[in-house]
């Protein structure tokens, strides 16, 4: 019945700090859409951003900054991703380590975003 994931939502404490991590660090694009809402984009990925205390209805039962655990895929060398993120003040907290991705084996490195979400970047 399900074909794909359309989007997900991250509840964040500060939009500008979140922008710096995901846009300056990971290279996602920040877009503003209806009603001044914000979303991160990369390829077919869309992550809506809800400011903590100002979430849009309907919302999760307990929207909480730092409760996310995300995995992105990259074609770039993980050492390049690690160097870029470290240069933005976000060093690797684990990896590279072998993992099992949705389409098969990947090698991953891990970071924490400014809200404490676990962000994995994997390469097939």
Biopython code that builds the backbone (N, CA, C, O; Angstrom):
import numpy as np
from Bio.PDB.StructureBuilder import StructureBuilder

atoms = [
    (1, "UNK", "N", (0.813, -1.202, 0.000)),
    (1, "UNK", "CA", (0.000, 0.000, 0.000)),
    (1, "UNK", "C", (0.861, 1.274, 0.000)),
    (1, "UNK", "O", (0.470, 2.277, -0.597)),
    (2, "UNK", "N", (2.009, 1.247, 0.651)),
    (2, "UNK", "CA", (2.852, 2.442, 0.746)),
    (2, "UNK", "C", (3.929, 2.385, -0.334)),
    (2, "UNK", "O", (4.594, 1.364, -0.507)),
    (3, "UNK", "N", (4.093, 3.484, -1.054)),
    (3, "UNK", "CA", (5.091, 3.556, -2.119)),
    (3, "UNK", "C", (6.388, 4.207, -1.648)),
    (3, "UNK", "O", (7.478, 3.743, -1.985)),
    (4, "UNK", "N", (6.271, 5.289, -0.861)),
    (4, "UNK", "CA", (7.471, 5.982, -0.386)),
    (4, "UNK", "C", (7.095, 6.925, 0.749)),
    (4, "UNK", "O", (5.918, 7.144, 1.034)),
    (5, "UNK", "N", (8.108, 7.472, 1.382)),
    (5, "UNK", "CA", (7.917, 8.489, 2.414)),
    (5, "UNK", "C", (7.900, 9.849, 1.729)),
    (5, "UNK", "O", (8.818, 10.166, 0.972)),
    (6, "UNK", "N", (6.879, 10.653, 1.978)),
    (6, "UNK", "CA", (6.785, 11.974, 1.346)),
    (6, "UNK", "C", (7.604, 13.011, 2.112)),
    (6, "UNK", "O", (8.387, 13.742, 1.505)),
    (7, "UNK", "N", (7.439, 13.086, 3.413)),
    (7, "UNK", "CA", (8.197, 14.019, 4.234)),
    (7, "UNK", "C", (8.158, 13.559, 5.684)),
    (7, "UNK", "O", (7.385, 12.673, 6.048)),
    (8, "UNK", "N", (8.992, 14.166, 6.493)),
    (8, "UNK", "CA", (8.931, 13.961, 7.935)),
    (8, "UNK", "C", (9.105, 15.319, 8.588)),
    (8, "UNK", "O", (9.444, 16.296, 7.919)),
    (9, "UNK", "N", (8.877, 15.383, 9.883)),
    (9, "UNK", "CA", (8.934, 16.651, 10.611)),
    (9, "UNK", "C", (9.965, 16.548, 11.723)),
    (9, "UNK", "O", (10.006, 15.559, 12.455)),
    (10, "UNK", "N", (10.793, 17.570, 11.843)),
    (10, "UNK", "CA", (11.677, 17.724, 12.987)),
    (10, "UNK", "C", (11.210, 18.932, 13.781)),
    (10, "UNK", "O", (10.969, 20.000, 13.219)),
    (11, "UNK", "N", (11.085, 18.761, 15.074)),
    (11, "UNK", "CA", (10.789, 19.876, 15.966)),
    (11, "UNK", "C", (12.135, 20.425, 16.418)),
    (11, "UNK", "O", (12.979, 19.683, 16.921)),
    (12, "UNK", "N", (12.333, 21.739, 16.236)),
    (12, "UNK", "CA", (13.636, 22.351, 16.501)),
    (12, "UNK", "C", (13.503, 23.525, 17.459)),
    (12, "UNK", "O", (12.446, 24.149, 17.560)),
    (13, "UNK", "N", (14.591, 23.814, 18.157)),
    (13, "UNK", "CA", (14.599, 24.937, 19.090)),
    (13, "UNK", "C", (14.889, 26.270, 18.396)),
    (13, "UNK", "O", (14.371, 27.313, 18.797)),
    (14, "UNK", "N", (15.731, 26.225, 17.339)),
    (14, "UNK", "CA", (16.182, 27.456, 16.697)),
    (14, "UNK", "C", (16.362, 27.198, 15.206)),
    (14, "UNK", "O", (17.181, 26.369, 14.811)),
    (15, "UNK", "N", (15.602, 27.905, 14.382)),
    (15, "UNK", "CA", (15.645, 27.682, 12.935)),
    (15, "UNK", "C", (17.003, 28.018, 12.326)),
    (15, "UNK", "O", (17.471, 27.291, 11.450)),
    (16, "UNK", "N", (17.645, 29.092, 12.763)),
    (16, "UNK", "CA", (18.922, 29.489, 12.182)),
    (16, "UNK", "C", (20.028, 28.492, 12.531)),
    (16, "UNK", "O", (20.852, 28.171, 11.674)),
    (17, "UNK", "N", (20.062, 28.006, 13.745)),
    (17, "UNK", "CA", (21.050, 27.003, 14.132)),
    (17, "UNK", "C", (20.826, 25.709, 13.355)),
    (17, "UNK", "O", (21.779, 25.059, 12.926)),
    (18, "UNK", "N", (19.569, 25.346, 13.182)),
    (18, "UNK", "CA", (19.229, 24.159, 12.395)),
    (18, "UNK", "C", (19.635, 24.356, 10.945)),
    (18, "UNK", "O", (20.173, 23.440, 10.324)),
    (19, "UNK", "N", (19.385, 25.534, 10.401)),
    (19, "UNK", "CA", (19.768, 25.834, 9.016)),
    (19, "UNK", "C", (21.266, 25.662, 8.825)),
    (19, "UNK", "O", (21.700, 25.037, 7.857)),
    (20, "UNK", "N", (22.055, 26.205, 9.732)),
    (20, "UNK", "CA", (23.510, 26.109, 9.592)),
    (20, "UNK", "C", (23.961, 24.653, 9.547)),
    (20, "UNK", "O", (24.815, 24.307, 8.730)),
    (21, "UNK", "N", (23.416, 23.795, 10.397)),
    (21, "UNK", "CA", (23.815, 22.390, 10.416)),
    (21, "UNK", "C", (23.453, 21.691, 9.112)),
    (21, "UNK", "O", (24.304, 21.073, 8.471)),
    (22, "UNK", "N", (22.184, 21.794, 8.725)),
    (22, "UNK", "CA", (21.706, 21.029, 7.567)),
    (22, "UNK", "C", (22.059, 21.654, 6.219)),
    (22, "UNK", "O", (22.310, 20.928, 5.257)),
    (23, "UNK", "N", (22.084, 22.977, 6.129)),
    (23, "UNK", "CA", (22.378, 23.639, 4.862)),
    (23, "UNK", "C", (23.886, 23.841, 4.697)),
    (23, "UNK", "O", (24.472, 23.363, 3.726)),
    (24, "UNK", "N", (24.514, 24.545, 5.639)),
    (24, "UNK", "CA", (25.947, 24.803, 5.530)),
    (24, "UNK", "C", (26.755, 23.521, 5.684)),
    (24, "UNK", "O", (27.762, 23.332, 5.002)),
    (25, "UNK", "N", (26.313, 22.642, 6.578)),
    (25, "UNK", "CA", (27.046, 21.401, 6.817)),
    (25, "UNK", "C", (26.751, 20.319, 5.804)),
    (25, "UNK", "O", (27.642, 19.893, 5.069)),
    (26, "UNK", "N", (25.513, 19.871, 5.757)),
    (26, "UNK", "CA", (25.154, 18.720, 4.927)),
    (26, "UNK", "C", (24.734, 19.079, 3.501)),
    (26, "UNK", "O", (24.577, 18.188, 2.666)),
    (27, "UNK", "N", (24.553, 20.355, 3.214)),
    (27, "UNK", "CA", (24.253, 20.764, 1.846)),
    (27, "UNK", "C", (22.798, 20.666, 1.434)),
    (27, "UNK", "O", (22.496, 20.737, 0.242)),
    (28, "UNK", "N", (21.876, 20.504, 2.394)),
    (28, "UNK", "CA", (20.462, 20.519, 2.047)),
    (28, "UNK", "C", (20.057, 21.953, 1.715)),
    (28, "UNK", "O", (20.786, 22.893, 2.030)),
    (29, "UNK", "N", (18.915, 22.121, 1.089)),
    (29, "UNK", "CA", (18.395, 23.439, 0.725)),
    (29, "UNK", "C", (17.238, 23.792, 1.649)),
    (29, "UNK", "O", (16.346, 22.973, 1.869)),
    (30, "UNK", "N", (17.248, 25.008, 2.191)),
    (30, "UNK", "CA", (16.132, 25.479, 3.014)),
    (30, "UNK", "C", (15.153, 26.214, 2.120)),
    (30, "UNK", "O", (15.534, 27.125, 1.385)),
    (31, "UNK", "N", (13.889, 25.817, 2.184)),
    (31, "UNK", "CA", (12.829, 26.483, 1.421)),
    (31, "UNK", "C", (11.755, 26.961, 2.381)),
    (31, "UNK", "O", (11.469, 26.316, 3.389)),
    (32, "UNK", "N", (11.168, 28.101, 2.052)),
    (32, "UNK", "CA", (10.037, 28.625, 2.807)),
    (32, "UNK", "C", (8.807, 28.430, 1.951)),
    (32, "UNK", "O", (8.827, 28.717, 0.754)),
    (33, "UNK", "N", (7.729, 27.941, 2.554)),
    (33, "UNK", "CA", (6.503, 27.721, 1.801)),
    (33, "UNK", "C", (5.323, 28.286, 2.566)),
    (33, "UNK", "O", (5.518, 29.010, 3.542)),
    (34, "UNK", "N", (4.113, 27.979, 2.154)),
    (34, "UNK", "CA", (2.879, 28.586, 2.654)),
    (34, "UNK", "C", (2.914, 28.927, 4.140)),
    (34, "UNK", "O", (3.303, 28.108, 4.973)),
    (35, "UNK", "N", (2.506, 30.135, 4.448)),
    (35, "UNK", "CA", (2.402, 30.566, 5.841)),
    (35, "UNK", "C", (3.733, 30.770, 6.533)),
    (35, "UNK", "O", (3.783, 30.787, 7.763)),
    (36, "UNK", "N", (4.820, 30.925, 5.777)),
    (36, "UNK", "CA", (6.127, 31.134, 6.393)),
    (36, "UNK", "C", (6.741, 29.883, 6.987)),
    (36, "UNK", "O", (7.672, 29.967, 7.788)),
    (37, "UNK", "N", (6.229, 28.724, 6.604)),
    (37, "UNK", "CA", (6.781, 27.460, 7.104)),
    (37, "UNK", "C", (8.093, 27.154, 6.402)),
    (37, "UNK", "O", (8.348, 27.651, 5.305)),
    (38, "UNK", "N", (8.928, 26.333, 7.038)),
    (38, "UNK", "CA", (10.254, 26.022, 6.507)),
    (38, "UNK", "C", (10.422, 24.523, 6.334)),
    (38, "UNK", "O", (9.887, 23.727, 7.106)),
    (39, "UNK", "N", (11.182, 24.152, 5.295)),
    (39, "UNK", "CA", (11.492, 22.748, 5.052)),
    (39, "UNK", "C", (12.884, 22.633, 4.459)),
    (39, "UNK", "O", (13.347, 23.520, 3.742)),
    (40, "UNK", "N", (13.534, 21.541, 4.767)),
    (40, "UNK", "CA", (14.825, 21.198, 4.188)),
    (40, "UNK", "C", (14.584, 20.260, 3.017)),
    (40, "UNK", "O", (13.738, 19.369, 3.097)),
    (41, "UNK", "N", (15.325, 20.455, 1.924)),
    (41, "UNK", "CA", (15.158, 19.627, 0.724)),
    (41, "UNK", "C", (16.499, 19.125, 0.230)),
    (41, "UNK", "O", (17.511, 19.819, 0.321)),
    (42, "UNK", "N", (16.494, 17.912, -0.294)),
    (42, "UNK", "CA", (17.632, 17.325, -1.015)),
    (42, "UNK", "C", (17.065, 16.206, -1.864)),
    (42, "UNK", "O", (16.560, 15.215, -1.335)),
    (43, "UNK", "N", (17.144, 16.357, -3.176)),
    (43, "UNK", "CA", (16.582, 15.338, -4.061)),
    (43, "UNK", "C", (15.102, 15.165, -3.764)),
    (43, "UNK", "O", (14.335, 16.125, -3.839)),
    (44, "UNK", "N", (14.699, 13.949, -3.428)),
    (44, "UNK", "CA", (13.292, 13.670, -3.112)),
    (44, "UNK", "C", (12.994, 13.739, -1.623)),
    (44, "UNK", "O", (11.914, 13.339, -1.188)),
    (45, "UNK", "N", (13.939, 14.244, -0.837)),
    (45, "UNK", "CA", (13.775, 14.338, 0.616)),
    (45, "UNK", "C", (13.161, 15.688, 0.978)),
    (45, "UNK", "O", (13.578, 16.724, 0.459)),
    (46, "UNK", "N", (12.175, 15.675, 1.866)),
    (46, "UNK", "CA", (11.631, 16.907, 2.429)),
    (46, "UNK", "C", (11.482, 16.702, 3.929)),
    (46, "UNK", "O", (10.856, 15.744, 4.384)),
    (47, "UNK", "N", (12.073, 17.624, 4.690)),
    (47, "UNK", "CA", (11.970, 17.597, 6.144)),
    (47, "UNK", "C", (11.366, 18.919, 6.577)),
    (47, "UNK", "O", (12.019, 19.960, 6.505)),
    (48, "UNK", "N", (10.119, 18.880, 7.028)),
    (48, "UNK", "CA", (9.474, 20.092, 7.543)),
    (48, "UNK", "C", (10.058, 20.409, 8.910)),
    (48, "UNK", "O", (10.337, 19.512, 9.706)),
    (49, "UNK", "N", (10.237, 21.692, 9.171)),
    (49, "UNK", "CA", (10.765, 22.137, 10.454)),
    (49, "UNK", "C", (9.669, 22.844, 11.240)),
    (49, "UNK", "O", (9.061, 23.799, 10.757)),
    (50, "UNK", "N", (9.429, 22.372, 12.439)),
    (50, "UNK", "CA", (8.471, 23.012, 13.332)),
    (50, "UNK", "C", (9.248, 23.585, 14.510)),
    (50, "UNK", "O", (10.026, 22.875, 15.146)),
    (51, "UNK", "N", (9.045, 24.840, 14.797)),
    (51, "UNK", "CA", (9.682, 25.482, 15.933)),
    (51, "UNK", "C", (8.999, 25.012, 17.213)),
    (51, "UNK", "O", (7.776, 25.087, 17.331)),
    (52, "UNK", "N", (9.779, 24.533, 18.162)),
    (52, "UNK", "CA", (9.232, 24.016, 19.424)),
    (52, "UNK", "C", (8.335, 25.065, 20.074)),
    (52, "UNK", "O", (8.726, 26.221, 20.235)),
    (53, "UNK", "N", (7.130, 24.643, 20.444)),
    (53, "UNK", "CA", (6.154, 25.528, 21.058)),
    (53, "UNK", "C", (5.265, 26.233, 20.045)),
    (53, "UNK", "O", (4.289, 26.887, 20.413)),
    (54, "UNK", "N", (5.609, 26.098, 18.760)),
    (54, "UNK", "CA", (4.838, 26.737, 17.687)),
    (54, "UNK", "C", (4.582, 25.731, 16.567)),
    (54, "UNK", "O", (4.617, 26.089, 15.390)),
    (55, "UNK", "N", (4.325, 24.479, 16.928)),
    (55, "UNK", "CA", (4.108, 23.421, 15.948)),
    (55, "UNK", "C", (2.790, 23.641, 15.209)),
    (55, "UNK", "O", (1.903, 24.352, 15.681)),
    (56, "UNK", "N", (2.689, 23.020, 14.049)),
    (56, "UNK", "CA", (1.467, 23.092, 13.255)),
    (56, "UNK", "C", (0.589, 21.896, 13.582)),
    (56, "UNK", "O", (1.092, 20.799, 13.820)),
    (57, "UNK", "N", (-0.719, 22.104, 13.594)),
    (57, "UNK", "CA", (-1.686, 21.038, 13.854)),
    (57, "UNK", "C", (-2.096, 20.372, 12.558)),
    (57, "UNK", "O", (-2.165, 21.031, 11.520)),
    (58, "UNK", "N", (-2.364, 19.105, 12.596)),
    (58, "UNK", "CA", (-2.105, 18.197, 13.697)),
    (58, "UNK", "C", (-0.605, 17.930, 13.817)),
    (58, "UNK", "O", (0.147, 18.108, 12.859)),
    (59, "UNK", "N", (-0.190, 17.508, 14.985)),
    (59, "UNK", "CA", (1.231, 17.266, 15.250)),
    (59, "UNK", "C", (1.384, 15.975, 16.038)),
    (59, "UNK", "O", (0.402, 15.374, 16.474)),
    (60, "UNK", "N", (2.614, 15.566, 16.208)),
    (60, "UNK", "CA", (2.912, 14.370, 17.001)),
    (60, "UNK", "C", (2.384, 14.541, 18.418)),
    (60, "UNK", "O", (2.181, 15.664, 18.880)),
    (61, "UNK", "N", (2.166, 13.446, 19.093)),
    (61, "UNK", "CA", (1.639, 13.494, 20.452)),
    (61, "UNK", "C", (2.557, 14.215, 21.426)),
    (61, "UNK", "O", (2.083, 14.889, 22.340)),
    (62, "UNK", "N", (3.863, 14.081, 21.243)),
    (62, "UNK", "CA", (4.839, 14.739, 22.112)),
    (62, "UNK", "C", (6.003, 15.275, 21.273)),
    (62, "UNK", "O", (7.109, 14.741, 21.349)),
    (63, "UNK", "N", (5.768, 16.324, 20.473)),
    (63, "UNK", "CA", (6.853, 16.855, 19.644)),
    (63, "UNK", "C", (7.990, 17.375, 20.521)),
    (63, "UNK", "O", (7.790, 18.244, 21.370)),
    (64, "UNK", "N", (9.176, 16.833, 20.301)),
    (64, "UNK", "CA", (10.302, 17.129, 21.176)),
    (64, "UNK", "C", (11.576, 17.333, 20.366)),
    (64, "UNK", "O", (11.954, 16.453, 19.593)),
    (65, "UNK", "N", (12.243, 18.468, 20.524)),
    (65, "UNK", "CA", (13.535, 18.626, 19.861)),
    (65, "UNK", "C", (14.500, 17.538, 20.336)),
    (65, "UNK", "O", (14.570, 17.226, 21.525)),
    (66, "UNK", "N", (15.231, 16.977, 19.398)),
    (66, "UNK", "CA", (16.249, 15.984, 19.752)),
    (66, "UNK", "C", (15.770, 14.556, 19.775)),
    (66, "UNK", "O", (16.531, 13.670, 20.166)),
    (67, "UNK", "N", (14.534, 14.289, 19.371)),
    (67, "UNK", "CA", (14.027, 12.910, 19.426)),
    (67, "UNK", "C", (14.166, 12.173, 18.097)),
    (67, "UNK", "O", (13.741, 11.023, 17.985)),
    (68, "UNK", "N", (14.760, 12.823, 17.078)),
    (68, "UNK", "CA", (14.883, 12.209, 15.760)),
    (68, "UNK", "C", (16.141, 11.377, 15.606)),
    (68, "UNK", "O", (17.138, 11.588, 16.296)),
    (69, "UNK", "N", (16.073, 10.432, 14.691)),
    (69, "UNK", "CA", (17.190, 9.565, 14.329)),
    (69, "UNK", "C", (17.090, 9.378, 12.821)),
    (69, "UNK", "O", (16.272, 8.590, 12.347)),
    (70, "UNK", "N", (17.920, 10.102, 12.062)),
    (70, "UNK", "CA", (17.812, 10.162, 10.612)),
    (70, "UNK", "C", (19.029, 9.548, 9.943)),
    (70, "UNK", "O", (20.132, 9.591, 10.487)),
    (71, "UNK", "N", (18.830, 8.977, 8.767)),
    (71, "UNK", "CA", (19.948, 8.480, 7.972)),
    (71, "UNK", "C", (19.834, 9.024, 6.556)),
    (71, "UNK", "O", (18.823, 8.825, 5.882)),
    (72, "UNK", "N", (20.875, 9.708, 6.113)),
    (72, "UNK", "CA", (20.982, 10.205, 4.750)),
    (72, "UNK", "C", (22.006, 9.368, 4.004)),
    (72, "UNK", "O", (22.936, 8.832, 4.607)),
    (73, "UNK", "N", (21.838, 9.258, 2.697)),
    (73, "UNK", "CA", (22.825, 8.588, 1.862)),
    (73, "UNK", "C", (23.615, 9.623, 1.078)),
    (73, "UNK", "O", (23.078, 10.663, 0.696)),
    (74, "UNK", "N", (24.888, 9.339, 0.838)),
    (74, "UNK", "CA", (25.741, 10.218, 0.060)),
    (74, "UNK", "C", (26.528, 9.409, -0.955)),
    (74, "UNK", "O", (26.773, 8.218, -0.761)),
    (75, "UNK", "N", (26.922, 10.065, -2.039)),
    (75, "UNK", "CA", (27.833, 9.467, -3.009)),
    (75, "UNK", "C", (29.254, 9.977, -2.782)),
    (75, "UNK", "O", (30.202, 9.477, -3.389)),
    (76, "UNK", "N", (29.400, 10.966, -1.911)),
    (76, "UNK", "CA", (30.723, 11.539, -1.639)),
    (76, "UNK", "C", (31.488, 10.664, -0.653)),
    (76, "UNK", "O", (30.878, 9.923, 0.118)),
    (77, "UNK", "N", (32.800, 10.740, -0.670)),
    (77, "UNK", "CA", (33.582, 9.999, 0.329)),
    (77, "UNK", "C", (33.211, 10.456, 1.740)),
    (77, "UNK", "O", (33.049, 11.651, 1.987)),
    (78, "UNK", "N", (33.080, 9.509, 2.655)),
    (78, "UNK", "CA", (32.697, 9.858, 4.024)),
    (78, "UNK", "C", (33.729, 10.764, 4.682)),
    (78, "UNK", "O", (33.374, 11.587, 5.525)),
    (79, "UNK", "N", (34.997, 10.628, 4.314)),
    (79, "UNK", "CA", (36.028, 11.506, 4.871)),
    (79, "UNK", "C", (35.765, 12.966, 4.481)),
    (79, "UNK", "O", (36.037, 13.876, 5.264)),
    (80, "UNK", "N", (35.243, 13.185, 3.284)),
    (80, "UNK", "CA", (34.904, 14.534, 2.839)),
    (80, "UNK", "C", (33.739, 15.094, 3.655)),
    (80, "UNK", "O", (33.768, 16.250, 4.076)),
    (81, "UNK", "N", (32.718, 14.270, 3.873)),
    (81, "UNK", "CA", (31.568, 14.689, 4.681)),
    (81, "UNK", "C", (32.024, 14.990, 6.107)),
    (81, "UNK", "O", (31.636, 16.001, 6.693)),
    (82, "UNK", "N", (32.848, 14.106, 6.655)),
    (82, "UNK", "CA", (33.339, 14.291, 8.028)),
    (82, "UNK", "C", (34.136, 15.586, 8.154)),
    (82, "UNK", "O", (33.980, 16.317, 9.133)),
    (83, "UNK", "N", (34.990, 15.875, 7.170)),
    (83, "UNK", "CA", (35.805, 17.093, 7.222)),
    (83, "UNK", "C", (34.930, 18.338, 7.138)),
    (83, "UNK", "O", (35.150, 19.307, 7.865)),
    (84, "UNK", "N", (33.945, 18.313, 6.256)),
    (84, "UNK", "CA", (33.050, 19.473, 6.116)),
    (84, "UNK", "C", (32.281, 19.714, 7.406)),
    (84, "UNK", "O", (32.191, 20.847, 7.878)),
    (85, "UNK", "N", (31.723, 18.642, 7.978)),
    (85, "UNK", "CA", (30.940, 18.791, 9.210)),
    (85, "UNK", "C", (31.826, 19.225, 10.376)),
    (85, "UNK", "O", (31.419, 20.058, 11.186)),
    (86, "UNK", "N", (33.020, 18.672, 10.464)),
    (86, "UNK", "CA", (33.940, 19.071, 11.522)),
    (86, "UNK", "C", (34.289, 20.550, 11.394)),
    (86, "UNK", "O", (34.406, 21.253, 12.397)),
    (87, "UNK", "N", (34.458, 21.026, 10.146)),
    (87, "UNK", "CA", (34.726, 22.429, 9.905)),
    (87, "UNK", "C", (33.580, 23.333, 10.324)),
    (87, "UNK", "O", (33.782, 24.520, 10.579)),
    (88, "UNK", "N", (32.380, 22.776, 10.395)),
    (88, "UNK", "CA", (31.194, 23.521, 10.850)),
    (88, "UNK", "C", (30.966, 23.337, 12.352)),
    (88, "UNK", "O", (29.961, 23.800, 12.890)),
    (89, "UNK", "N", (31.899, 22.662, 13.027)),
    (89, "UNK", "CA", (31.787, 22.479, 14.474)),
    (89, "UNK", "C", (31.027, 21.237, 14.902)),
    (89, "UNK", "O", (30.602, 21.136, 16.053)),
    (90, "UNK", "N", (30.850, 20.286, 13.984)),
    (90, "UNK", "CA", (30.106, 19.063, 14.294)),
    (90, "UNK", "C", (30.947, 17.838, 13.946)),
    (90, "UNK", "O", (30.798, 17.270, 12.864)),
    (91, "UNK", "N", (31.828, 17.429, 14.857)),
    (91, "UNK", "CA", (32.688, 16.282, 14.575)),
    (91, "UNK", "C", (31.906, 14.969, 14.562)),
    (91, "UNK", "O", (30.825, 14.866, 15.142)),
    (92, "UNK", "N", (32.466, 13.988, 13.899)),
    (92, "UNK", "CA", (31.896, 12.641, 13.882)),
    (92, "UNK", "C", (31.885, 12.106, 15.314)),
    (92, "UNK", "O", (32.880, 12.221, 16.030)),
    (93, "UNK", "N", (30.759, 11.522, 15.730)),
    (93, "UNK", "CA", (30.687, 10.919, 17.062)),
    (93, "UNK", "C", (30.858, 9.404, 17.016)),
    (93, "UNK", "O", (31.115, 8.772, 18.040)),
    (94, "UNK", "N", (30.712, 8.822, 15.818)),
    (94, "UNK", "CA", (30.956, 7.395, 15.643)),
    (94, "UNK", "C", (31.160, 7.113, 14.163)),
    (94, "UNK", "O", (30.555, 7.753, 13.303)),
    (95, "UNK", "N", (32.015, 6.151, 13.885)),
    (95, "UNK", "CA", (32.206, 5.696, 12.520)),
    (95, "UNK", "C", (33.527, 6.131, 11.938)),
    (95, "UNK", "O", (34.292, 6.884, 12.540)),
    (96, "UNK", "N", (33.764, 5.628, 10.741)),
    (96, "UNK", "CA", (32.859, 4.863, 9.893)),
    (96, "UNK", "C", (32.663, 3.429, 10.399)),
    (96, "UNK", "O", (33.588, 2.766, 10.867)),
    (97, "UNK", "N", (31.400, 2.992, 10.278)),
    (97, "UNK", "CA", (31.017, 1.650, 10.714)),
    (97, "UNK", "C", (30.083, 1.030, 9.682)),
    (97, "UNK", "O", (29.329, 1.742, 9.019)),
    (98, "UNK", "N", (30.131, -0.306, 9.542)),
    (98, "UNK", "CA", (29.202, -0.961, 8.618)),
    (98, "UNK", "C", (27.797, -0.984, 9.199)),
    (98, "UNK", "O", (27.613, -1.199, 10.397)),
    (99, "UNK", "N", (26.810, -0.761, 8.342)),
    (99, "UNK", "CA", (25.408, -0.774, 8.756)),
    (99, "UNK", "C", (24.575, -1.447, 7.670)),
    (99, "UNK", "O", (25.062, -1.727, 6.575)),
    (100, "UNK", "N", (23.327, -1.696, 7.992)),
    (100, "UNK", "CA", (22.391, -2.282, 7.043)),
    (100, "UNK", "C", (21.378, -1.217, 6.650)),
    (100, "UNK", "O", (20.537, -0.823, 7.459)),
    (101, "UNK", "N", (21.460, -0.749, 5.400)),
    (101, "UNK", "CA", (20.538, 0.269, 4.908)),
    (101, "UNK", "C", (19.294, -0.367, 4.310)),
    (101, "UNK", "O", (19.187, -1.591, 4.248)),
    (102, "UNK", "N", (18.370, 0.448, 3.876)),
    (102, "UNK", "CA", (17.110, -0.042, 3.302)),
    (102, "UNK", "C", (17.333, -0.850, 2.029)),
    (102, "UNK", "O", (16.554, -1.751, 1.720)),
    (103, "UNK", "N", (18.385, -0.531, 1.296)),
    (103, "UNK", "CA", (18.653, -1.222, 0.027)),
    (103, "UNK", "C", (19.887, -2.103, 0.072)),
    (103, "UNK", "O", (20.326, -2.613, -0.959)),
    (104, "UNK", "N", (20.456, -2.289, 1.271)),
    (104, "UNK", "CA", (21.635, -3.142, 1.385)),
    (104, "UNK", "C", (22.682, -2.532, 2.291)),
    (104, "UNK", "O", (22.412, -1.556, 2.990)),
    (105, "UNK", "N", (23.882, -3.102, 2.282)),
    (105, "UNK", "CA", (24.945, -2.639, 3.181)),
    (105, "UNK", "C", (25.382, -1.208, 2.876)),
    (105, "UNK", "O", (25.453, -0.798, 1.718)),
    (106, "UNK", "N", (25.672, -0.461, 3.937)),
    (106, "UNK", "CA", (26.237, 0.881, 3.827)),
    (106, "UNK", "C", (27.327, 1.024, 4.886)),
    (106, "UNK", "O", (27.383, 0.256, 5.846)),
    (107, "UNK", "N", (28.178, 2.008, 4.696)),
    (107, "UNK", "CA", (29.156, 2.401, 5.702)),
    (107, "UNK", "C", (28.731, 3.771, 6.182)),
    (107, "UNK", "O", (28.450, 4.650, 5.367)),
    (108, "UNK", "N", (28.678, 3.971, 7.501)),
    (108, "UNK", "CA", (28.082, 5.199, 8.048)),
    (108, "UNK", "C", (28.980, 5.917, 9.037)),
    (108, "UNK", "O", (29.822, 5.320, 9.708)),
    (109, "UNK", "N", (28.762, 7.235, 9.098)),
    (109, "UNK", "CA", (29.318, 8.078, 10.153)),
    (109, "UNK", "C", (28.141, 8.791, 10.818)),
    (109, "UNK", "O", (27.087, 8.979, 10.211)),
    (110, "UNK", "N", (28.341, 9.183, 12.072)),
    (110, "UNK", "CA", (27.254, 9.763, 12.858)),
    (110, "UNK", "C", (27.632, 11.121, 13.433)),
    (110, "UNK", "O", (28.780, 11.378, 13.796)),
    (111, "UNK", "N", (26.610, 11.985, 13.500)),
    (111, "UNK", "CA", (26.732, 13.314, 14.089)),
    (111, "UNK", "C", (25.517, 13.558, 14.978)),
    (111, "UNK", "O", (24.535, 12.818, 14.921)),
    (112, "UNK", "N", (25.593, 14.598, 15.796)),
    (112, "UNK", "CA", (24.418, 15.116, 16.503)),
    (112, "UNK", "C", (24.143, 16.504, 15.944)),
    (112, "UNK", "O", (25.051, 17.324, 15.812)),
    (113, "UNK", "N", (22.865, 16.761, 15.615)),
    (113, "UNK", "CA", (22.525, 18.112, 15.169)),
    (113, "UNK", "C", (22.372, 19.005, 16.395)),
    (113, "UNK", "O", (22.466, 18.509, 17.518)),
    (114, "UNK", "N", (22.140, 20.306, 16.220)),
    (114, "UNK", "CA", (22.082, 21.223, 17.366)),
    (114, "UNK", "C", (21.009, 20.885, 18.403)),
    (114, "UNK", "O", (21.125, 21.296, 19.558)),
    (115, "UNK", "N", (19.969, 20.146, 18.012)),
    (115, "UNK", "CA", (18.931, 19.755, 18.962)),
    (115, "UNK", "C", (19.214, 18.410, 19.613)),
    (115, "UNK", "O", (18.487, 17.994, 20.515)),
    (116, "UNK", "N", (20.267, 17.725, 19.163)),
    (116, "UNK", "CA", (20.595, 16.425, 19.719)),
    (116, "UNK", "C", (20.082, 15.252, 18.902)),
    (116, "UNK", "O", (20.274, 14.101, 19.292)),
    (117, "UNK", "N", (19.424, 15.526, 17.761)),
    (117, "UNK", "CA", (18.997, 14.435, 16.886)),
    (117, "UNK", "C", (20.222, 13.672, 16.397)),
    (117, "UNK", "O", (21.266, 14.270, 16.137)),
    (118, "UNK", "N", (20.096, 12.364, 16.272)),
    (118, "UNK", "CA", (21.163, 11.556, 15.728)),
    (118, "UNK", "C", (21.072, 11.600, 14.200)),
    (118, "UNK", "O", (20.031, 11.272, 13.631)),
    (119, "UNK", "N", (22.138, 11.997, 13.550)),
    (119, "UNK", "CA", (22.157, 12.111, 12.097)),
    (119, "UNK", "C", (23.253, 11.195, 11.561)),
    (119, "UNK", "O", (24.440, 11.383, 11.828)),
    (120, "UNK", "N", (22.818, 10.209, 10.805)),
    (120, "UNK", "CA", (23.717, 9.244, 10.188)),
    (120, "UNK", "C", (23.865, 9.608, 8.713)),
    (120, "UNK", "O", (22.885, 9.940, 8.046)),
    (121, "UNK", "N", (25.088, 9.543, 8.216)),
    (121, "UNK", "CA", (25.343, 9.730, 6.797)),
    (121, "UNK", "C", (26.029, 8.456, 6.312)),
    (121, "UNK", "O", (27.117, 8.104, 6.766)),
    (122, "UNK", "N", (25.367, 7.776, 5.381)),
    (122, "UNK", "CA", (25.867, 6.488, 4.909)),
    (122, "UNK", "C", (26.215, 6.519, 3.437)),
    (122, "UNK", "O", (25.705, 7.331, 2.665)),
    (123, "UNK", "N", (27.100, 5.606, 3.075)),
    (123, "UNK", "CA", (27.500, 5.462, 1.674)),
    (123, "UNK", "C", (27.429, 3.988, 1.311)),
    (123, "UNK", "O", (28.014, 3.144, 1.990)),
    (124, "UNK", "N", (26.703, 3.681, 0.228)),
    (124, "UNK", "CA", (26.596, 2.276, -0.190)),
    (124, "UNK", "C", (27.945, 1.703, -0.608)),
    (124, "UNK", "O", (28.029, 0.535, -0.986)),
]
sb = StructureBuilder()
sb.init_structure("model")
sb.init_model(0)
sb.init_chain("A")
sb.init_seg("    ")
for serial, (resi, resn, name, xyz) in enumerate(atoms, 1):
    if name == "N":
        sb.init_residue(resn, " ", resi, " ")
    sb.init_atom(name, np.array(xyz, "f"), 0.0, 1.0, " ", f" {name:<3s}", serial, name[0])
structure = sb.get_structure()
